[in-house]
């Protein structure tokens, strides 16, 4: 059980485990892995507390009812698993802000939190417009040899490189986290 305490797992082992999880998902519920629908369902559950009639008449929530299902439990498990893994491995970040961030944006963590949150919101909006998220299109789509999955992975990789270059320039590539 020493492997549970490792700070970093082999990307090959992690990829194989994700592939096995995807097979299990197809075999047990006949659906691809995905998390963005669970996030949208969570928003629907929260919204139904204050505007139940709106949620019950919303066409999106008629198609994807705001309920706790296997995808929702998967999202909970991912978060819980990451927390347990960080505790078991005693993985504590040494730097709270990388030097290249500090030079460009200062010492405050607030801009980092705002940019991270805004990026997550934009990614979630894009995932819902596209009908799936990274795991849905990328992992499950590629496992099914769907062209959309491969196009998605290439697009997200290219946009990540472009964003990093625009935000940090060449110096950011030379910094070590």
Secondary structure by P-SEA (a helix, b strand, c coil): ccccccccccaaaaaaaaaaaaaaaaaacccccccaaaaaaaaaaaaaaccaaaaaaccccccccccccaaaaaaaaaaaaaaaaaaaacccccccccaaaaacccccaaaaaaaaaaaaaaaaaaaaaaccccccccccccccccaaaaaaaaaaaaaaaaaaaaacccccccccc
